[in-house]
Amino acid sequence: MREYMVLDGNKTRKDGLTNYSYGALISDPYGVQNVIMREVNMDENSKPDAGWDSDRVLMWDYDGFRALCKESFGSGEAGIGHWAKSASKKDLLSFAEKLYALVEKKECKAKGFRVIRNTNMSSGYPIFTMQVVIKK
């Protein structure tokens, strides 16, 4: 059984993020900022232990990040948002653990994971912020 995010329009949460809205993404794709594409085991009260923007991870380890994306969902980093909306909790947490290992160079056990859609204001290119909560 898959868990899907409840669509709640453009209501801004107390953490400053906005719940996913297909209409908002379509009406203004270049102005999208802080839209949650998906989160598992996290809410507006969660404090991420680590977080990275997809464009930065590409700069740090282009080949490694592209390989992780291809292995996890069959495409490049631009597919993260689409994949995250329908991926299983297990697949999302597995991706978070592999991403943490890639960027931080150490292992972790992910307890929660979130994918946030932003837009590079100069290029209009989608940027995905990925945040993880680690089991202590």
C-alpha positions as CSV (number, residue, x, y, z in Angstrom):
1,M,0.0,0.0,0.0
2,R,1.4,3.4,-1.0
3,E,1.0,6.6,1.0
4,Y,0.2,9.7,-1.0
5,M,0.5,13.3,0.0
6,V,-2.7,15.1,0.8
7,L,-3.1,18.1,-1.4
8,D,-3.8,21.2,0.6
9,G,-3.6,24.1,-1.9
10,N,-1.2,26.9,-1.1
11,K,-1.5,26.9,2.6
12,T,1.8,27.9,4.1
13,R,2.9,25.9,7.1
14,K,4.6,27.3,10.2
15,D,8.0,26.0,8.8
16,G,7.5,28.3,5.8
17,L,6.9,25.5,3.3
18,T,3.9,25.2,1.1
19,N,2.0,21.9,0.5
20,Y,2.0,20.6,-3.0
21,S,-0.5,22.0,-5.5
22,Y,-0.5,20.9,-9.1
23,G,-2.4,24.0,-10.1
24,A,0.2,26.3,-8.5
25,L,3.0,24.4,-10.3
26,I,1.3,24.7,-13.6
27,S,0.1,28.4,-13.3
28,D,3.6,29.7,-12.3
29,P,6.3,27.1,-12.8
30,Y,9.1,29.8,-12.8
31,G,8.0,31.2,-9.5
32,V,7.7,28.0,-7.4
33,Q,9.5,28.3,-4.1
34,N,9.4,26.0,-1.0
35,V,6.7,23.6,-2.3
36,I,6.8,20.2,-0.7
37,M,6.7,17.5,-3.4
38,R,6.6,14.7,-0.8
39,E,7.6,14.1,2.8
40,V,7.6,10.8,4.8
41,N,7.8,10.7,8.5
42,M,8.1,14.4,8.7
43,D,5.8,17.4,9.3
44,E,6.0,21.1,9.9
45,N,7.6,20.5,13.3
46,S,10.4,18.3,12.0
47,K,14.0,19.4,12.3
48,P,16.1,18.0,9.5
49,D,19.6,16.6,10.4
50,A,20.9,17.4,6.9
51,G,19.7,18.9,3.7
52,W,21.1,19.6,0.2
53,D,20.0,21.3,-3.0
54,S,20.1,19.2,-6.1
55,D,22.2,21.7,-8.1
56,R,24.8,21.8,-5.3
57,V,25.0,18.0,-5.1
58,L,25.6,18.0,-8.9
59,M,28.5,20.4,-8.5
60,W,30.0,18.3,-5.7
61,D,29.7,14.9,-7.3
62,Y,28.1,15.0,-10.7
63,D,28.7,11.4,-11.7
64,G,27.8,10.0,-8.4
65,F,24.5,11.9,-8.1
66,R,23.5,11.2,-11.6
67,A,24.2,7.5,-11.1
68,L,22.2,7.5,-7.8
69,C,19.2,9.2,-9.6
70,K,19.4,6.7,-12.5
71,E,19.6,3.7,-10.2
72,S,16.7,5.0,-8.0
73,F,14.2,6.3,-10.5
74,G,15.7,5.8,-14.0
75,S,16.4,9.4,-15.0
76,G,18.4,12.5,-14.1
77,E,18.0,14.8,-11.2
78,A,15.2,16.8,-12.8
79,G,13.0,13.7,-12.3
80,I,13.2,13.8,-8.5
81,G,10.0,15.8,-8.0
82,H,7.9,13.5,-10.2
83,W,9.4,10.4,-8.7
84,A,9.0,11.5,-5.1
85,K,5.2,12.0,-5.5
86,S,4.6,8.3,-6.1
87,A,7.6,6.5,-4.7
88,S,7.1,4.2,-1.8
89,K,8.2,5.2,1.7
90,K,10.9,2.5,1.6
91,D,12.3,3.8,-1.7
92,L,12.4,7.4,-0.5
93,L,14.2,6.5,2.7
94,S,16.6,4.2,0.8
95,F,17.3,7.2,-1.5
96,A,17.9,9.4,1.5
97,E,20.4,7.0,3.0
98,K,22.3,6.7,-0.3
99,L,22.3,10.4,-0.8
100,Y,23.6,11.0,2.7
101,A,26.4,8.5,2.1
102,L,27.3,10.2,-1.2
103,V,27.4,13.7,0.2
104,E,28.5,13.2,3.8
105,K,30.7,10.2,3.2
106,K,29.2,8.2,6.0
107,E,26.3,5.9,6.6
108,C,23.0,6.7,8.3
109,K,19.6,5.2,8.9
110,A,17.0,7.6,7.6
111,K,13.9,8.1,9.7
112,G,12.3,10.8,7.6
113,F,12.8,12.4,4.2
114,R,11.4,15.4,2.4
115,V,11.7,16.7,-1.2
116,I,11.0,20.5,-1.7
117,R,10.7,22.1,-5.1
118,N,12.2,25.5,-5.7
119,T,13.2,27.4,-8.8
120,N,16.5,29.1,-9.8
121,M,15.3,32.6,-10.3
122,S,17.9,33.5,-13.0
123,S,17.5,30.4,-15.1
124,G,14.0,29.1,-14.3
125,Y,15.5,25.6,-13.7
126,P,13.8,23.5,-11.0
127,I,16.0,22.9,-7.9
128,F,15.0,20.2,-5.4
129,T,16.0,20.6,-1.7
130,M,16.3,17.2,-0.1
131,Q,16.1,16.9,3.7
132,V,16.7,13.9,6.0
133,V,16.0,13.1,9.6
134,I,18.4,10.5,10.9
135,K,17.6,7.8,13.5
136,K,19.7,8.4,16.5
